[in-house]
Amino acid sequence: MAEGYVEKKGDFFSKKVLIVIATILVAIIAATSAYCSYVVSAYGGGDKIGRGIKIDGINVGNMSVQEAADAVLAEKAKLGKNTVDLSLGGESTIAKFDEFDITYKAMDAAQNAFDCGKRGGIFGRINKCFKI
């Protein structure tokens, strides 16, 4: 210490308080960063679709794009057995869904599901994932 300087008890105490506050702030920042990293990786990281994402009610979370497209097509194929009653001018007929020329853009839907949470800044991705 410099000559003529007398350390006051308050100086030592205030340094300790500042160190404790700084340590707590660093811990809070580290915990927040870890949580954000977890959320981004859980909902939008890697080569799989994020958890909790559905395409037309079909859970495709934790699937690859191809697996999701296959799952959507398999589920839609089950709909082909359903029938619809068509009536026009007093005449009616029953038709199966698979008799209609219905196409599904399953690969596009799967790619959109995969992209969800993977584009934009970290806070935008987290916000988008929470809206799913």
C-alpha positions as protocol buffer text, in pm:
chain_id: "A"
residue {
  index: 1
  type: MET
  ca { x: 0 y: 0 z: 0 }
}
residue {
  index: 2
  type: ALA
  ca { x: 102 y: 354 z: -63 }
}
residue {
  index: 3
  type: GLU
  ca { x: 245 y: 546 z: 222 }
}
residue {
  index: 4
  type: GLY
  ca { x: -10 y: 751 z: 407 }
}
residue {
  index: 5
  type: TYR
  ca { x: -301 y: 539 z: 278 }
}
residue {
  index: 6
  type: VAL
  ca { x: -506 y: 362 z: 537 }
}
residue {
  index: 7
  type: GLU
  ca { x: -738 y: 92 z: 413 }
}
residue {
  index: 8
  type: LYS
  ca { x: -1087 y: 129 z: 548 }
}
residue {
  index: 9
  type: LYS
  ca { x: -1298 y: -168 z: 645 }
}
residue {
  index: 10
  type: GLY
  ca { x: -1565 y: -54 z: 397 }
}
residue {
  index: 11
  type: ASP
  ca { x: -1321 y: -77 z: 104 }
}
residue {
  index: 12
  type: PHE
  ca { x: -1251 y: -445 z: 169 }
}
residue {
  index: 13
  type: PHE
  ca { x: -1619 y: -524 z: 220 }
}
residue {
  index: 14
  type: SER
  ca { x: -1729 y: -343 z: -97 }
}
residue {
  index: 15
  type: LYS
  ca { x: -1467 y: -534 z: -299 }
}
residue {
  index: 16
  type: LYS
  ca { x: -1604 y: -864 z: -167 }
}
residue {
  index: 17
  type: VAL
  ca { x: -1959 y: -760 z: -252 }
}
residue {
  index: 18
  type: LEU
  ca { x: -1856 y: -663 z: -604 }
}
residue {
  index: 19
  type: ILE
  ca { x: -1676 y: -994 z: -653 }
}
residue {
  index: 20
  type: VAL
  ca { x: -1978 y: -1189 z: -530 }
}
residue {
  index: 21
  type: ILE
  ca { x: -2216 y: -991 z: -754 }
}
residue {
  index: 22
  type: ALA
  ca { x: -1985 y: -1035 z: -1054 }
}
residue {
  index: 23
  type: THR
  ca { x: -1961 y: -1409 z: -986 }
}
residue {
  index: 24
  type: ILE
  ca { x: -2339 y: -1439 z: -964 }
}
residue {
  index: 25
  type: LEU
  ca { x: -2383 y: -1248 z: -1290 }
}
residue {
  index: 26
  type: VAL
  ca { x: -2130 y: -1467 z: -1467 }
}
residue {
  index: 27
  type: ALA
  ca { x: -2309 y: -1778 z: -1337 }
}
residue {
  index: 28
  type: ILE
  ca { x: -2646 y: -1646 z: -1456 }
}
residue {
  index: 29
  type: ILE
  ca { x: -2505 y: -1565 z: -1800 }
}
residue {
  index: 30
  type: ALA
  ca { x: -2343 y: -1910 z: -1824 }
}
residue {
  index: 31
  type: ALA
  ca { x: -2666 y: -2085 z: -1720 }
}
residue {
  index: 32
  type: THR
  ca { x: -2871 y: -1882 z: -1969 }
}
residue {
  index: 33
  type: SER
  ca { x: -2625 y: -1959 z: -2249 }
}
residue {
  index: 34
  type: ALA
  ca { x: -2632 y: -2329 z: -2166 }
}
residue {
  index: 35
  type: TYR
  ca { x: -3012 y: -2329 z: -2166 }
}
residue {
  index: 36
  type: CYS
  ca { x: -3032 y: -2146 z: -2498 }
}
residue {
  index: 37
  type: SER
  ca { x: -2782 y: -2389 z: -2649 }
}
residue {
  index: 38
  type: TYR
  ca { x: -2988 y: -2683 z: -2520 }
}
residue {
  index: 39
  type: VAL
  ca { x: -3312 y: -2542 z: -2662 }
}
residue {
  index: 40
  type: VAL
  ca { x: -3159 y: -2471 z: -3001 }
}
residue {
  index: 41
  type: SER
  ca { x: -2998 y: -2815 z: -3025 }
}
residue {
  index: 42
  type: ALA
  ca { x: -3306 y: -2998 z: -2894 }
}
residue {
  index: 43
  type: TYR
  ca { x: -3549 y: -2820 z: -3123 }
}
residue {
  index: 44
  type: GLY
  ca { x: -3340 y: -2739 z: -3424 }
}
residue {
  index: 45
  type: GLY
  ca { x: -2993 y: -2885 z: -3418 }
}
residue {
  index: 46
  type: GLY
  ca { x: -2833 y: -3175 z: -3598 }
}
residue {
  index: 47
  type: ASP
  ca { x: -2962 y: -3360 z: -3901 }
}
residue {
  index: 48
  type: LYS
  ca { x: -3299 y: -3451 z: -3753 }
}
residue {
  index: 49
  type: ILE
  ca { x: -3626 y: -3261 z: -3732 }
}
residue {
  index: 50
  type: GLY
  ca { x: -3674 y: -3096 z: -3395 }
}
residue {
  index: 51
  type: ARG
  ca { x: -3881 y: -3250 z: -3118 }
}
residue {
  index: 52
  type: GLY
  ca { x: -4252 y: -3182 z: -3109 }
}
residue {
  index: 53
  type: ILE
  ca { x: -4288 y: -3088 z: -3475 }
}
residue {
  index: 54
  type: LYS
  ca { x: -4589 y: -3233 z: -3656 }
}
residue {
  index: 55
  type: ILE
  ca { x: -4701 y: -3239 z: -4017 }
}
residue {
  index: 56
  type: ASP
  ca { x: -5080 y: -3250 z: -4045 }
}
residue {
  index: 57
  type: GLY
  ca { x: -5101 y: -3412 z: -3702 }
}
residue {
  index: 58
  type: ILE
  ca { x: -4825 y: -3667 z: -3774 }
}
residue {
  index: 59
  type: ASN
  ca { x: -4539 y: -3645 z: -3523 }
}
residue {
  index: 60
  type: VAL
  ca { x: -4218 y: -3619 z: -3725 }
}
residue {
  index: 61
  type: GLY
  ca { x: -3993 y: -3502 z: -3442 }
}
residue {
  index: 62
  type: ASN
  ca { x: -3648 y: -3662 z: -3427 }
}
residue {
  index: 63
  type: MET
  ca { x: -3682 y: -3801 z: -3782 }
}
residue {
  index: 64
  type: SER
  ca { x: -3469 y: -3730 z: -4088 }
}
residue {
  index: 65
  type: VAL
  ca { x: -3632 y: -3546 z: -4378 }
}
residue {
  index: 66
  type: GLN
  ca { x: -3673 y: -3870 z: -4575 }
}
residue {
  index: 67
  type: GLU
  ca { x: -3818 y: -4057 z: -4275 }
}
residue {
  index: 68
  type: ALA
  ca { x: -4067 y: -3776 z: -4219 }
}
residue {
  index: 69
  type: ALA
  ca { x: -4174 y: -3773 z: -4584 }
}
residue {
  index: 70
  type: ASP
  ca { x: -4218 y: -4152 z: -4575 }
}
residue {
  index: 71
  type: ALA
  ca { x: -4422 y: -4128 z: -4253 }
}
residue {
  index: 72
  type: VAL
  ca { x: -4650 y: -3865 z: -4405 }
}
residue {
  index: 73
  type: LEU
  ca { x: -4703 y: -4070 z: -4722 }
}
residue {
  index: 74
  type: ALA
  ca { x: -4770 y: -4387 z: -4520 }
}
residue {
  index: 75
  type: GLU
  ca { x: -5028 y: -4207 z: -4309 }
}
residue {
  index: 76
  type: LYS
  ca { x: -5192 y: -4051 z: -4613 }
}
residue {
  index: 77
  type: ALA
  ca { x: -5203 y: -4394 z: -4784 }
}
residue {
  index: 78
  type: LYS
  ca { x: -5426 y: -4512 z: -4499 }
}
residue {
  index: 79
  type: LEU
  ca { x: -5675 y: -4241 z: -4596 }
}
residue {
  index: 80
  type: GLY
  ca { x: -5722 y: -4406 z: -4937 }
}
residue {
  index: 81
  type: LYS
  ca { x: -5950 y: -4663 z: -4776 }
}
residue {
  index: 82
  type: ASN
  ca { x: -6191 y: -4393 z: -4660 }
}
residue {
  index: 83
  type: THR
  ca { x: -6497 y: -4323 z: -4871 }
}
residue {
  index: 84
  type: VAL
  ca { x: -6696 y: -4017 z: -4963 }
}
residue {
  index: 85
  type: ASP
  ca { x: -7062 y: -4002 z: -5065 }
}
residue {
  index: 86
  type: LEU
  ca { x: -7104 y: -3790 z: -5378 }
}
residue {
  index: 87
  type: SER
  ca { x: -7448 y: -3664 z: -5478 }
}
residue {
  index: 88
  type: LEU
  ca { x: -7550 y: -3463 z: -5783 }
}
residue {
  index: 89
  type: GLY
  ca { x: -7898 y: -3409 z: -5927 }
}
residue {
  index: 90
  type: GLY
  ca { x: -8061 y: -3694 z: -5737 }
}
residue {
  index: 91
  type: GLU
  ca { x: -7790 y: -3943 z: -5823 }
}
residue {
  index: 92
  type: SER
  ca { x: -7531 y: -4052 z: -5571 }
}
residue {
  index: 93
  type: THR
  ca { x: -7228 y: -4271 z: -5563 }
}
residue {
  index: 94
  type: ILE
  ca { x: -6969 y: -4373 z: -5310 }
}
residue {
  index: 95
  type: ALA
  ca { x: -6604 y: -4327 z: -5401 }
}
residue {
  index: 96
  type: LYS
  ca { x: -6283 y: -4421 z: -5225 }
}
residue {
  index: 97
  type: PHE
  ca { x: -6027 y: -4149 z: -5165 }
}
residue {
  index: 98
  type: ASP
  ca { x: -5765 y: -4345 z: -5356 }
}
residue {
  index: 99
  type: GLU
  ca { x: -5983 y: -4314 z: -5670 }
}
residue {
  index: 100
  type: PHE
  ca { x: -5910 y: -3941 z: -5676 }
}
residue {
  index: 101
  type: ASP
  ca { x: -5585 y: -3806 z: -5813 }
}
residue {
  index: 102
  type: ILE
  ca { x: -5459 y: -3659 z: -5485 }
}
residue {
  index: 103
  type: THR
  ca { x: -5090 y: -3581 z: -5454 }
}
residue {
  index: 104
  type: TYR
  ca { x: -4905 y: -3486 z: -5139 }
}
residue {
  index: 105
  type: LYS
  ca { x: -4596 y: -3273 z: -5126 }
}
residue {
  index: 106
  type: ALA
  ca { x: -4456 y: -3481 z: -4844 }
}
residue {
  index: 107
  type: MET
  ca { x: -4091 y: -3403 z: -4919 }
}
residue {
  index: 108
  type: ASP
  ca { x: -4160 y: -3027 z: -4922 }
}
residue {
  index: 109
  type: ALA
  ca { x: -4350 y: -3053 z: -4594 }
}
residue {
  index: 110
  type: ALA
  ca { x: -4071 y: -3260 z: -4438 }
}
residue {
  index: 111
  type: GLN
  ca { x: -3808 y: -3009 z: -4554 }
}
residue {
  index: 112
  type: ASN
  ca { x: -4012 y: -2722 z: -4405 }
}
residue {
  index: 113
  type: ALA
  ca { x: -4038 y: -2915 z: -4079 }
}
residue {
  index: 114
  type: PHE
  ca { x: -3662 y: -2970 z: -4083 }
}
residue {
  index: 115
  type: ASP
  ca { x: -3592 y: -2601 z: -4151 }
}
residue {
  index: 116
  type: CYS
  ca { x: -3809 y: -2492 z: -3859 }
}
residue {
  index: 117
  type: GLY
  ca { x: -3579 y: -2361 z: -3588 }
}
residue {
  index: 118
  type: LYS
  ca { x: -3268 y: -2373 z: -3805 }
}
residue {
  index: 119
  type: ARG
  ca { x: -3282 y: -2033 z: -3974 }
}
residue {
  index: 120
  type: GLY
  ca { x: -3236 y: -1687 z: -3833 }
}
residue {
  index: 121
  type: GLY
  ca { x: -3072 y: -1562 z: -3516 }
}
residue {
  index: 122
  type: ILE
  ca { x: -3066 y: -1762 z: -3195 }
}
residue {
  index: 123
  type: PHE
  ca { x: -3349 y: -1569 z: -3030 }
}
residue {
  index: 124
  type: GLY
  ca { x: -3565 y: -1588 z: -3341 }
}
residue {
  index: 125
  type: ARG
  ca { x: -3511 y: -1963 z: -3364 }
}
residue {
  index: 126
  type: ILE
  ca { x: -3595 y: -2014 z: -2998 }
}
residue {
  index: 127
  type: ASN
  ca { x: -3907 y: -1799 z: -3033 }
}
residue {
  index: 128
  type: LYS
  ca { x: -4017 y: -1989 z: -3344 }
}
residue {
  index: 129
  type: CYS
  ca { x: -3964 y: -2325 z: -3172 }
}
residue {
  index: 130
  type: PHE
  ca { x: -4179 y: -2221 z: -2876 }
}
residue {
  index: 131
  type: LYS
  ca { x: -4460 y: -2128 z: -3116 }
}
residue {
  index: 132
  type: ILE
  ca { x: -4473 y: -2480 z: -3260 }
}
